[in-house]
Amino acid sequence: MNITRSSPVWLFDLDNTLHNASHAIFPAIMAGMNSYLARLLGDGLTPAGEDLVNATRTMYWQRYGATTLGVVKHHGVTAAHFLEETHRFDDLPSMIRAERGLRQLLRRLPGRKILLTNAPHRYSTQVLRHLGLQRQFQHHVSVEAMTVHRHMRPKPSKLMLHKLLRRHQLTAGRCILVEDTLANLRSAREIGMRTAWVTQYLTVGDTAGLAHPQKRLIRPAYVDVKVKSVRNLAARVHHLR
């Protein structure tokens, strides 16, 4: 593929964008986070109750874009320990569900691809390998690499996105963020990126992807293209250039 300085640069999310994390992976991560938070918020002998755990996890995700950041900021826990403890899977390959032909789909898209995921590097690398996609991405940016002035700044941080642009010598107008999470798409659009919203893996009650759950299929103004699947991106490239 002929890539020029005017070719688009695709920034792809991983979970619920390139594969169906809601099927089994997200429930396992949620259980791991709940167990971790129950110990953290407990009195040292008795774990915290379910209501407090759920409220705390949700608050951290909504406030910081990643539960990890809330745990680090408020409890003195290292991000590495939290991510390791909450991303343990007995048999990760058996939990992955994705469309066939993803490698060919990505190859058909003009321009470079960068993986930009709030997931940890070890886990996201394992998923990429299972899907056979590791060679489709020129760079792999996981949550551990999303730092600004030594502080973790995961999506939807605009500071992190600006740093990414500088590091890779890109202009925002060349970049297309492909995501399931609306808050991340909003930040990208506000700094001048184009945005594509992937909806097929969103589930009822999935607050990660939805600004208004009751209006889940309505495309917000900051979303340039809404597609059910990454399979539909090639046909919509002209709307994103």
Secondary structure as UniProt FT lines:
FT   TURN            5..6
FT   STRAND          9..12
FT   TURN            16..18
FT   TURN            21..24
FT   HELIX           25..41
FT   HELIX           50..64
FT   HELIX           67..75
FT   HELIX           79..86
FT   HELIX           92..95
FT   TURN            100..101
FT   HELIX           102..108
FT   STRAND          112..116
FT   HELIX           121..131
FT   HELIX           134..136
FT   STRAND          139..141
FT   HELIX           143..145
FT   STRAND          147..148
FT   TURN            149..150
FT   STRAND          151..152
FT   TURN            155..156
FT   HELIX           158..167
FT   TURN            168..169
FT   HELIX           172..174
FT   STRAND          175..179
FT   HELIX           182..190
FT   TURN            191..192
FT   STRAND          194..198
FT   TURN            200..201
FT   TURN            204..205
FT   TURN            207..209
FT   HELIX           213..215
FT   TURN            216..217
FT   TURN            221..222
FT   STRAND          225..227
FT   HELIX           230..232
FT   HELIX           234..236
FT   HELIX           237..240
//
